[in-house]
């Protein structure tokens, strides 16, 4: 897991390497793992220039954008559901009160 050390990210932190590897500012900021039995995490090897503040490679910028879009959609859906529920509650309250 990457952590911030002295204003920069450190990658590949584990018990045997507590300080990790310092961030290379020319490469993508995403932390990726190897495809071995015991995965080791490191900074993505692709060059930066895409996504938020140009910190990601093209592949990870697309993934970040998709995650952000999904979150925005879920937030707007939750807001819509709350509005519908509130409107239904108000409607049921107004029809259930007896008229005098």
N, C-alpha and C positions, 0 to 999 in steps of 0.2 A: 504494500500500500504506500502511495506517495505521501510525503509530508513536507511542510514548508520548513526549510532550514536557512536562516540568514536571508530571508526574502526570496529564496528560490526553492523550487521543488527538489526533493531527493527521491530517487526511485530505487526499488529493489531492497527495501529495508527489511531485515530479518535478524534473528538473534546472532547469527554469525557475521553480520555486516550491519551493525546498528546505525551507522551514519548513511548507508546507502550510497548511491552514485549521484553526484550533483547533476542538475538539469543542464542539458545542452540547448542553448537558446536558439539554435538554428533548426532544431527538430521539433516535430509535433509534441504537444504537451501531454497527450494521452498516455496512460500506463497500460501496457499490454503484457501478456504472459507467453511463455514458450509452450510448445505442444509436446512436452515430455511428461513422463509419469509424475514427476514432482515439478510442478510449474515454477518457473522463476520469472519474476516481474521486472520489466525494464521500460524505459522510455521508447515510444514508437520511433522507428528509424526513418520515417518519411519526413520531408521538409515541411515547414510551416507555410502559412500564407492564406489559409481559408478559415471560415467560421468566425467565432467571437474574437474580436481584436486580432485576427490573423494568427491565432495560437495553434490551430489544428491543421492537419493534413486534409486533403480533399475527402478521404474516406471517413475519418472521424468527425469532420465538420458536418457531413451528411447525417451521421448517426446522432450527433448532438442536436441538429436541427429537427430530426424526426422525434427525438425524446421531448424537446421543447414544444413542438407542435402537438404531440399527444397530451402533454400536461396542460397546455392551453385549452385544448378541446375538452379534456375531462373537467377542468375548472369551469369552463363556460357551460358544460352540460349540468354540472352540479348547481350552478347558479340558476339555470333555467328550471331545473327540477324544484328548487326552493321557491321560485316565483310561482310555478304551477301549484305546488302544495299550498302556498299561502293563499292564492286565489281560490282554490277549492275549499280551504278552511273558511275563508271569509264568506263564500257563497253558501256553504252549509250552515254557518252560524246565522246568516241573515234569513234563510228559509226556515230554520227551526224555531226562531223566536215568534211567539204568538202575537197576532195583531190585535189591538184593542179598539 
